[in-house]
């Protein structure tokens, strides 16, 4: 049984086919590594927002590195519990080691 995935590592968006242990359709080493990772333990980077206390604004955030795909909704639940206070600096820590995954949630915009 074969599986087709679209590589998301670069803008090329290669259509990669995985059949057993054979991988084809990638055009770079990063695509090959992405396909292998997708077969074993798929991961994703999360981008979202958190509330800013006493404001109608929200601060964009992201995970510091990809998390296991099956943990996305659990991490989003934790993010939704957070309310941060100004001033906020770019790359400021919002949640440290979310769900003990070894991944931080960081701000991606500055609010003074």
N, C-alpha and C positions, 0 to 999 in steps of 0.2 A: 504494500500500500504506500503510495507516495503522498507527500504533503508539499504544498506550494506556499511560500511566504514571500512577502515583499520586504527587502532589506531597508532598514530605517537608519542605518549608520551614516550615510552620506546622501546628497541630493540625487544620485543616480537612480535610486529605487529599484535595484535589480530584482527580477523575479527569480527567486531561488527555489529549486526543487530538491526535496530530500526524499530519497527512496532507500530505506534500510540505512546502511552506513555510507551510501553514495550521495554526495552533495554536488549539484551543478547549477550553473546560471549566474554565479557570482563573478564580479570582474576585479575584485581586489581581495587582499588578505583579510581586511576588516570584515568584508562580507562573509567570508568563509568562517571566521571566528564568531560572527553574529549568528550564523546558521547553526553552528555547533552548540552555542549557548542556548538558542531557542529549542533545540532538541532535548537538552539536559535540564536546564533551569532558567526559563525565560524571566527577564527582568525589565523594568521600565523606570524611567525618571518621572516623577510626579511634579506637575506645576499646578498651583492653585492660588488662593488668596486667604489672608486672615484678617479679621476685624481689627481696626485701630480704635482703642478705647476713647470715648468722648468725641467721636468723629463719624461722619458718614462715609469716610474713605476706607478702602481696604488696601492691604499691602500685598503685592505679589510675592510668592515664595516658591521654592523648589527643593527637592531632595538634593543632598550634596553628592549623591551617587545613586545609580539605579537600585531599586528594591525588587524582591521577588514579586512576580506578577500577582500571585495569589494573596499578597498582603496589601494590595492597593487600597481596597475599601476600608481595611482596618486602620491604615495610616491616615486616610482622609477623615475618618471619624475622630482621630486624635487631633488633626489639624483644626477641625471645626470646633473643638473645645477651647481653642486659644484665642485670647484677645491681647494685643500688644499695645505698648504705650510709646508715644513720640518722645524724643527723637529716635528715629530708626535709621541705621546706616546700611548701605549696600553690603551684602554678605554677612550681616549680623545674625547671630544664632537665635532662632525662634524656638526650636525644640531640639534638645540634645538627645542623641541616641534614641530616636523614636522607636518604640516597641522593642527595644534592645536589639535592633537590627544592625547596629553599627553605622547608622546613617543619621545625619543631622538635617533639620529643616532650616533653611536660611532665607533671609530677605533678599529680594532681587531688585529693590528700588529703595531710594533714600527718601525719608520724610522728616523734615525738620520742624 
